[in-house]
């Protein structure tokens, strides 16, 4: 997994399972790295958690958009 391009299933439909798994992994990585970076500046408050959550959500949907848009046409 963790490929830049999305895949199609054998029947030609888009493979959402792999795309969602990859997007979830990347979003989790983004959340914890953002939280770690923000935590290095001081105490973790709800503001830092919200900022890391926004970064993770943005990463999640960006990965899905890339995978859906970069798949090979059948």
Number of C-alpha atoms within 10 A of each C-alpha: 8 13 11 15 15 23 21 16 9 8 7 10 10 16 17 16 10 17 24 16 15 21 24 19 15 18 24 19 14 21 22 16 15 20 19 14 13 18 14 10 8 9 9 13 10 9 10 18 17 13 15 23 19 16 19 24 18 13 21 22 15 15 23 21 14 15 23 19 12 13 15 10 8 6
